[in-house]
């Protein structure tokens, strides 16, 4: 829980913290970038040069630093908690349901995250370091697949390059782990939008429908079931595709009984997507998935570091709908999660042994 009486931070840390909270609150990207840019500029200038500008009253004239960020920097340099940050922290001091808090405490990682390799806004390492600071043992990096060109989906070649980057980062960040993965599109015929041999090399594969969301249930149901039967698929992402803010987007229609039965039979987890604009699946379908005996994955679908804290949204909904932590795959350790995803013939024993 955030505290308004937190100790003073360095100016760059205060700016980064503000950006983080703004991301968590889904504030406009330009506002977040203003604070990130100012933090970068402070690091470039150094402590002595920042102090000189403050003394001369010229800080607001430095490119990338505006009146609000200059005030934050000056207050932090004076040893105070900046007023802007204090106000944000006070607003964010939310009262979370105890059952949701308990479930969040059981989670050891996040199985659906994005970086600036596709449509995320931050480098892989920044996402990983933030997740580690939140107490995670791992994240699964799941940038988009090639068909989703609007999100700069990864071709097979770019995905291979990313795997090498992850290998290098894991050597530096250990014992924290970045697990390799992808959010792969479920195509209209139910196939997965990436080379099957490459998918088989990944630790965790999230598969989601991103196109033709309004196709009839008679077509959507077999499309989803075909994907669920694919041995490379591990998690069914945001199953209805709905958007619940702004103009919104209606739920895709499918036979939930057949789809969730297939998930249970093939041991594919149903994602509890924690993004505030999705909150997918709706409670009635989440209860149905739980009652059907499906595994769950409580994920943020984070596209920025601050969004990694959205996991509590999914925990609230999952706890309300009666989810037991043993059903949730990201209560597993990184190695147990990889073992579960490696082959359906071993999954039940993995859960029993964990």
N, C-alpha and C positions, 0 to 999 in steps of 0.2 A: 504494500500500500504506500502511495506517495505521501510525503509529510511536508507541510509548509514550513516547519522549523528545521529543515535539513541544513547541514553545515554549508558554509560558503564554498563556491566552486571557482575554479579558474575561469576567466572570461570565455575561453573556447569551450570548456566543458559546459558552462551555463548555456551558451548558444546552442550547442549540440543537444542538450537536454530539452530546451524549448522546442527545437525542431522535432525531436522524438515524440514529445507530447502532442504536438500539432499533427504529426502523422497518425498517431493513435486515434486522434479525434476526427480524422478524415478531413482536415482543413485543406484549402486549396493548395496545390503544389507550389505556386509562386511564393506563398508565405513561408512554406518549409524551406524552399531554396534560399530565400533571403537570409535566414539564420544560418543555414549550412555555409553559404558563401561568406558570411561575416566571420564564422569560425575558421574557415580556411584562410581568410585574409589575416586574422589575428596570429595564426600559426606562422604565416609567412613573415609578418612584421617582427615578431619576437617581443619579449616582455619589455625590453628597454625602449624600443621604438613606439610601442603602444603607449607606454607611460609618457613619452615625450609629446605625443599627439594629444593626450588628455590634458597635460599641463598647458599646452599651447592653445587648447580649444579647437584643434583642427581635425579631430577624429572623424567628424561627419563629412569631411572633404575627401577622405580616403575612398577610392573606388571600391564598391561592394559593401560599404558600411553606411547605413542610413540613420535617421534620428532615433528610431526605436532600438536598433542593434547597438548604436553608440551608447545609449543610456544603459543598456544591459552590460556592456563592456566596462563602462566607468564604474558602475555599482559593484560589479564583481571584483574589479581591481582595487576598490576601496575595502574589500573584505566583507561586503554585504551580500545577502541573497538578493539578486535583482528583483525589483517589484513585479516585473512582468512574469518572471518565473514563479514567484511566490503566489501570484494570483492563479496561474495555471495549475499549480500543484494543489491549491486549496479546492478548486473546482473539481479536480480529478480525484479527490479523497472520497472515493465512493464506498458505499456499504455493500459488500458482496455476500450473497447467501453462503452459509457455512458449508452446505453440501457441495456447492460449486467450488469453493475454496479447497475443500478436501480432495475433490477430483483433480483440480489443477495441480495440487501438490504431488499427485501420483504420476503426472505426465513427465516423461523424461526427454521428450523431443517434440519436434513439429515435422510432419510428413509432407507439407505442401508449402513451399516457399519459392519466390522468384528473385532474380538478380537482374542487373543491367545487361546481361547477355540476351535477354528477351525483353519483356516489357516492364521489368522492375526498375526502380530508380537508383539502386545502390550496388556497389561492387559485392562480389561473393563474400570477400573477407569481412566487410562491414556487417553484412547480415549475420555471419557466423559469430563474430565477436559480440554483437548485441545479444544474440541468442544465448551465448555462454554467460553473459552478464545477468541474464534473466534466470539462470539456474538450469538451463537445458544442458544435456549431455551431448546432444546431436541435433542437427537439422537435416532434412532431406532436401536437396536442391532440385527443384522440379520446374525448370524453365520450359517454355512451350515447344511444341513440335512443328515441323516445317510448314504444314498446311495453313497454320494460323499466321499468315504473313503480316497482318496488321499488328501482331505482337512480336514481330521479329523472331518467329519460331526457328529453332535450331535445325539446320540441315544435319545429316549424318556426320559430315566433315567437321562442322562446328561443335557438335556434341562430343566427338572424339577429342577435339582440342580442349573442351571444357573439362573432360575427365582428367587430363594431364594437369590442368590448373588446380583441380580439386586435390589431386595426389600431392602436389607441392604444398598446398595450404594445410593439408592434414598433417604433414610432417612438422609444420611450424606450430600448429594449434593444439596438438595432442596434449592431453587425452581427449579433448573435445573432438568430435567427428563431424565432418560434412559427408553425409551419405549421398551417393550418386543416384540420380533419378531423373524423371521427366514428367511433365503433365502432357500426356499424349492425347491427341484428338481421337475421338471415336468417329470414324468416317460413316457415311450413310449406309454402307453395307455391313457395318459392325467391325471392320478391321481397324487396326491401330496404326496411326500415322507415323511410323518409323520402321526402320529395318529390324525385323524380328531378331536377328542375330545380335544386333546392338542392344536392343531392349533386354535381351537375356543377360547381358553383362552388367546391367544396372542393379543397384541395391533395391530400389523401390520404384514401382511405376504407378502413377496416378493416371487414370483414364477418364476423360470428361467429354461430354457433348458440347460443342461450341457452335455448330452450324445446323440449319434446318431444325431449329428448336420447336417449331410449331407443326412438325409433321404429325399425322394422325397416330393415335395410340397403337393402332394395328400395325404401323410401320416402326414406330419408335421402340416398342417393346422388344421385338426380335432383334433390332439393331443393338440395344443395350445388352441383351442376353448373349448375343454373339461375342461381344467384347468381353463380357464377364467370363465366358468359357475359354478365352485366350489365356494360355498358361503364363504369359508375360504380364498380365494385369494383376495388380495387388489391391488397389483402392479405387472405388467408384467415386469420382469427384462431383461436387455440387449437383446432385442427381436431377433436380428439376430445372436448373438454369435460371431460376427466377431472380428478379431484382425488385426490392421492396421499397426503394427510395425514389424520389423524383417522379418522372413519368412512369417508372417501373417497367417490369416485363413479366408477363404471366408465366405460370409454371408450364413446363412441358408435360404432356399427358402420356402416361404409360401404365401398364398393368402392374401396380406396385407389388401385388402378391407374387406374381411370376418373377419379377425382377429381384425382389428380396429373397425369394426362395432360391433363385439361382446364385445369389451372393452367398447364402448360407451353404449351399451344396458345394460350391467351388471355393469356399473360404476366402472370398473377396470382401474386404472391409468397406462399409458404407461411410463416406466422409460426413462429418458434422462440420460444415464450413462456417467459420467464425466471422467472416467479413460482415460488417454491419449492414451493407446493402444487399447481402445474399441471405444469411441465416438459413441455410439450406442443408437438409430438408426441413420443410415446415413441421411443426410439432406432431401433427397427426401422422405424418409419414415416418418421422423419427421414432415415434412410439411403435409403429408397425414394424419397422426394421428391428427394433429391440425385441419385440414380441416374437419376431420370426427367428430369432437366434443369431442375427448377423453380428459379426465383428464391427467395431466402429473405429474411426480415426478422427480425433478432434484436432483440426488443423486451422491455421490462420489464413492460408492462401496469401501470405504477406508479400507485398511488392515494395516495401520500404521497412527500415529497421523498427520504427515505432509501431508498425502494424503487428509485429510479433507478439505484442501484449494483448492482441484481440482474442487470444485463446480462451480467456475467461468467458467470452460470449458463448462459445460452444459448450464450455463446461456447465454454464448455467442451464442451457437448454437440455443437455444430456442428463444432468442430474435431475432436473424437473421431470423428465420423461422416464426416469427409472433405470438409467444406465449403471451397470456395475463396472468398476474399474477394470476387472479382469477381461471384460469384453473389448477394451480399448487397446489397440495395437501399440500406440505410442506410450503406454505404460511399460512396455518392454525396454530392455537395454538395447543399445545399438546392435550388438552381436545377435541377440535373440530376435530382434526385428529383421535383420538380414537373413537369419536362418528361416524365419517364418515366410519371408518373401521368396526364398530360394526355391521352394518346391512345395506344392500342396500336400504331398504325401508325408511331409514332416511336420506340418503346422500344428496339428492337434497336440502332438507330443511336446512341441516347444512350449505351448501355453501351459501344459501340465507341469513341465519341469521348471518354468521360470519362477 
